[in-house]
Every structure is written in C-alpha cells, then in structure tokens.
Amino acid sequence: MKVRWGLGELPGLLAELGIERPYLVASPRWEPPVEVAGRWSEVPSERIADAARATDRADGLLAVGGGSAIDLAKAISVETGLPIVSVPTTYSGAEWTPSFGVRDHDRRMRGGGSGANLAGIVYEPELTLDLPNEVTVGTSLNALAHTAEALYVKGRNPEGDREALAGAKLISEWLPQVVERPNDLEARRNLLEGAMHAGAALASAGLGLGHALAQALGGRYGLPHGAMNALSLPQALRFNDPVAGAEIARFADAMGTDDPIGRVEELARLGGFERLRDFGVPETELEEVAAATRVRPGARANPRPATLTALVELLRAMW
C-alpha cells in the first residue's frame, strides 16, 4: 500500500493509482480535498447497496474521516471492487486493514466483512487539530492496543514487532503532550506517526483479546471503539501476562516504563476513561457481552484462551 504525508500529495497519489474520478465517503463536515465524482455523507450507514450504486461513475473511493467513514468505504469497496485511498482524521488505524464493521445511526454493529481493495493512505496532521480530547485519547489508545497485541497474538512476526515497538514508543511519548498542547502541530504529527506504525503492526499481526472485548462492547451498545479499548487493554495485559510476560515487557520498554498496565491506565485517564459503568453498560448483561467476546477472531488469536467465566471476571474488573 502506498503511504504519503501531506494533503498536497493526494492528487499525485490518485494519479499514480490511476484514479481519475474518486467518489468521496465522508461526513458533511469534510470538504472534498480534490474534485470528486460524487459524495456519500451518511456516516455511519447501513445502506451499503445504495452507496455502492451511487459510485457508478467513479473509478475509486476516497475516504476522509475516522474509522466509521473508512469502514464504510471498505464496505462499498467490497461491493464494487473499487480501490480506496484513505485520509484518516483520527488515530484509529482503520486505513490499514481490509476488514470492516457496518454500524447503524446509533453506531451499533449491524454486520461486517473483509476483502476491501486498499490502495493508499495520505496522512495530514492538520486534520487532527480540532479533534475533541476524548476522541484524541480514545483513538490513540486504540492504536496503542494494536501495538501491544501485535507483539503476542498468534499472527505475530518480526515486521509486526518492529512496527509495534515504534508505534508504542511514539504514542506513549506524544499523547500526553498532545493533550497538554492540542494545537501543537509537531506533537500531532508525531502522534499520528505512532498511529501509522500501530496500524501497520495491526495489518501485519492481527488483533487479540483486548480488541475482542472492545468490539463486543462497542457493537452491542454503540460505544466508542477507542474508549472501549482504553478500558479493555489493561485487563487483557493482566490476563495475558502469565503466558506473554516477555512480550509485554518489550511493550513496556518501548513505552519507557516498568509498569505497562499502569502506564496504559494513566494514558486512558487523559480521556476520562476509567470504568464501564460510566458508559451505561448494565452489570446484569456482562455475561452476554462475555459470550459475544469469546467468538470474536481476536479472542481466538489470543495467546491464552479465555473461558466464559474468565471473560466475565475481566468485564467485572472493568465495570
């Protein structure tokens, strides 16, 4: 996949990829950065077939936004075969993987799939300057979870390890500075670079238990994926430490700490993320969430199998 930095690189990248008539997938707040053949502004959307039909004059897709916009473009790509160029405006890393989730207006999961035609990415730090703090922190913790899990999931590999360690270092160093100085473009650029490495690690190695928990919670209740990762990652690290202690120690070294769980919790608090109960998750439904977690790919790729009982205990610890 071709990666460029700076929005000024977008026209050249599209030309290099042979895309002359891109179809824009973006919420109404984003103006097209280039001339487009059309636009789909309902983000998120369940109307994948309608969106796919609207691209009939396009030869590519241009996704501008966070994970919801990019996932929607990936769903349209699967329907049409069109290549996607993503311009991410958060730190989520959705631009790196061909898999996607389909959400309704309430952001509850209504399906998903894989097989999107990923062609390119353009990173522009200026597009992250007006992110609300909770989105900055949440999507950054999502990225940090990508780095941690890449180091110990069943699909781990040397390339993924390199990307994960680079990403963990940058995110741990620069997220607090972005929170302190949200208009500091250099800090935003460094944090976005960390998210880029995290996304590459995700693409190389895959997801683990922390993401499985976050996906089950977000899909059931329409909760922000980043916030759920911020709460899930510490519990996943605790659970996996008996079998992946050496790998988690490498994660800690990259973050510059000897307490990786404490460091993740400290970073999560920058966004105000502390307990599941704060998001309205009913304690009476934790067993159902655990059952949904157990069947997700991330749970199956985790280095330590999690029983239903163990998952309920993890969720209670988060609650």
BELVENTA-V516057 format. One record per run of one state. SS is the DSSP state (A for helix, B for strand, O for the rest). FROM is the first residue (numbers start at 1). TO is the last residue. If there is no record, write none. Layout:
((SS & FROM & TO) (SS & FROM & TO))
This chain:
((O & 1 & 1) (B & 2 & 5) (O & 6 & 6) (A & 7 & 16) (O & 17 & 21) (B & 22 & 25) (O & 26 & 37) (B & 38 & 40) (O & 41 & 47) (A & 48 & 53) (O & 54 & 59) (B & 60 & 65) (O & 66 & 66) (A & 67 & 80) (O & 81 & 82) (B & 83 & 88) (O & 89 & 93) (A & 94 & 96) (O & 97 & 99) (B & 100 & 103) (O & 104 & 108) (B & 109 & 113) (O & 114 & 116) (B & 117 & 123) (O & 124 & 124) (A & 125 & 128) (O & 129 & 132) (A & 133 & 150) (O & 151 & 157) (A & 158 & 180) (O & 181 & 184) (A & 185 & 205) (O & 206 & 208) (A & 209 & 221) (O & 222 & 224) (A & 225 & 255) (O & 256 & 259) (A & 260 & 269) (O & 270 & 275) (A & 276 & 279) (O & 280 & 282) (A & 283 & 294) (O & 295 & 296) (A & 297 & 300) (O & 301 & 307) (A & 308 & 318) (O & 319 & 319))
